[in-house]
Amino acid sequence: MPVSLQNHGDIAVITVDNPPVNALSQAVRNGLVSCTQEALADDAVTAIVLIGAGRTFIAGADIREFNLPSAQPTLNDAISTFEASSKPVVCAIHGTALGGGLETALGCHYRVAVAGAMVGLPEVKLGLLPGAGGTQRLPRLVGVEKAMKLISSGDFLAADKALDAGIIDHIVDGDLTAGAMAFARQLVADGAPLKRVRDLQAALPEGRSAADLAAAEMKAIARRTRGQPAPQKCLESVANAVTMDFDAALQREREIFEELKAGPESQGLRHAFFAERAAGKVPGVSKDTATREIKKVAIIGAGTMGGGIAMNFANVGIPVTLIETAQDALDRGLAIVTKNYTATVSKGRLSREKMDQRMAMFSGAVELSAAADADMVIEAVFENMALKKEIFSKLDAICKPGAILASNTSTLDVDEIAAVTKRPQDVIGTHFFSPANVMKLLEIVRGEKTAADVLNTTMKIAKKIAKVPVVVGVCDGFVGNRMLHAYTRQAGFLLEDGALPQDVDRVIYDFGMPMGPFTMGDMAGLDVGYRVRQERGRPAANYRYSEIADKVVEMGRHGQKTGAGWYKYVAGDRTPHPDPEIEELILASAAAAGVTRHDFSDDAILQRCMFALINEGAKILAEGKAYRASDIDVIYTNGYGFPSFRGGPMNYADQVGLETVYQAVKEMFDGGDEWMDPAPLLARLATEGKTFADWDAENN
Ligand code: T1G
């Protein structure tokens, strides 16, 4: 039974036991109602304690139920049984009380918690609003202004902050159950009132109205939440706590909840939530798979990437040795690290003391032998296969048995690197994204011979350094960059065919990406891609090639770093300004290529770029270079700024419909664009009326 009732003398203790996080499934809601009614009917019971078993109180409604029709009893029904109780109900919180969990707690008369507990209403992060009274009860406890901030951000509060805010009444030292029962007994002994939160008033700051508070908060979060309806709805619903009576506002809250739940943005965010957790499940790695202890790390190469990678380990207290070939390069690398930490301290996001603790984790060396006692070595040198092979061959001779040898390569063949060692089973790819100390995504490249415990250890250490690990297979560009090439290629062709950089970037920005491909290129440096294209040479003649990007670089326009790229820049200002010189170049190139330019609708621009991304993703999936379509979504939402409210490129494709995607890709291919040959998997799923989510369910 997920909910049980046990009397301890005159105190009835109702325990929710629904692992792993006591989510409020229908069975739990049923149990809450029946156990509360049983306790109320028992004259020997003078008070009720509600508590969670296992590691946490209730972490919210069961998100998995959201794709199903709402079932009785609703959470509001369960909560009102506590609130209407004639006997004091004390909620005892440990772990997290989130979403419906906190709403349940707010329906109790009092709340106690252990010091390490966290509370919050994170529904907005799922594209929802608190749908069981949170937008009505929280402002009645903490005031409208604070409730608006908490609900529109979804931030968690630690127990002491929740105590200060009035969300909890008491912090329990020692055993929570005993502490909560003692608190309840004291209420009975004191004849304390039944504090029904619904009967309180939602306080406003002097001279402010709920409407202008909502407007001010919306203005503050507009850029961060663009494209998402939930934050605005959260604020509206909290404002109703002032202007409407409780039951009417509760009803309105539920209506808004159902509207948002049915919308694409919430579907996307819920998909992203589960996708990130699914990515942690890897074929051949189970909870019984061994791990290797990582107590000391060495990073080869103290450049921007090496320094950033090293910071991740120092940040969690793992000693890290930065290894360079010369003292001046090492000094430069350590100086970058110091500069990064100093910048964080100056923004008030890190204390000076913490910075010193982290810097103390660093040591430096100018010979590879310093890696001899490292448990994990991450090579982060220049993207050159010969150089990497030379380093791995030396590391093979230097490093202790069992050390994990990882390469930060962004495209090269990890199996080829592993082959120069006598321990290919210990070799793996750890593709960090720049800036490595900031970006969450870590592509873990599983080599043919990578051992399961090496993979498992790398997944775990990735989580320890607060990364989102996704396992990918060996291929050119792995998953993220391979798809990005297809996307940026089509963006380039769009210029020749009739669009301008600012048109494409506007459409992609409005779609929800942090920036369009041309602004992104100017930021990353156009010379990077240019060098790769020069090394690779031209594709086969039947594959379209646009010379525009090469000409831009050959004009000395490398992007922001040279003050001009696709756009021109004013010194010290990153704002991209369209440049007539680039428009002239585009027109001339199109003429030289014999291309008749024409206008594009925003939708056509979006389809061209996004469908190229999706088509390549389908090829990657079919080749087994990603285990799931949802893994590809996790890569894009965590490594490329793809809007989570769309779930990721593959989820977006499911929302658009694979038949639509397939037909558009096929049309481009039939129109002569060899790059857009439809992925057979895309064609098959489209023909069968299936989705990538169906494919994931059938193949995992
Ligand atoms: N529903 C269903 N499953 C959930 C879940 C939930 N709310 N929360 C976690 N899980 C699963 C998760 O998928 C994973 O499963 C396992 O539990 C461990 O999670 C009406 C509408 C609580 C901070 O948004 O933030 O209430 O992979 O790996 O890192 O107004 O889970 O093991 O099979 O994340 O220790 C609001 C979401 C819901 C909280 C724990 N609540 N969860 O983190 O473990 S909407 C939330 C979390 C709502 C009401 C509204 C975290 C956590 P598996 P985990 P963790």
Residues whose N, C-alpha, C, O or C-beta is under 5 A from the ligand:
A	BS01	T1G	P20 V21 A23 A59 G60 A61 D62 I63 R64 T96 L98 G99 G100 P122 E123 L129 P130 G131 A132 R277
